[in-house]
C-alpha cells in the first residue's frame, strides 16, 4: 500500500528535506508509525504525549480534515494523499506553536 504524504517545510528536517514521502498503513496512526520508523522523530511532532493529534497540526486525507474522519483512526487506502499543515496562528501563540512543532 503506497500513500503519498506532503510534508510542510517546518517538518522537512525529519524527512531529509523531502517535500513528499511515502508510507503505508490502514489507519492514520499506522501511517504515522510507519513514517516515524523511516523518519525518526516525526511522530512526536504530530502526536501529543497523551496520544492525540497536536492541536496546532492539521492533517488532511484527500483534502478532508481527519478530525471529521475519525482522527488517528481514520481509514486509509492505497493511493490516498495525505497533507500535513501547521495551523496558522498569529502573535506569540503562533510562534509558540511553531517552536513546539520544531521541538524547541
Secondary structure, DSSP 8 states (H G I E B T S, - for coil): --EEEE--GGGGGGTTT-SEEEE--SBHHHHHHHHHHHSTTHHHHHB-TTSSB-TTEEEEETTEEGGGTTGGG-B--TT-EEEEEE----HHHHHHHHHHHHT-
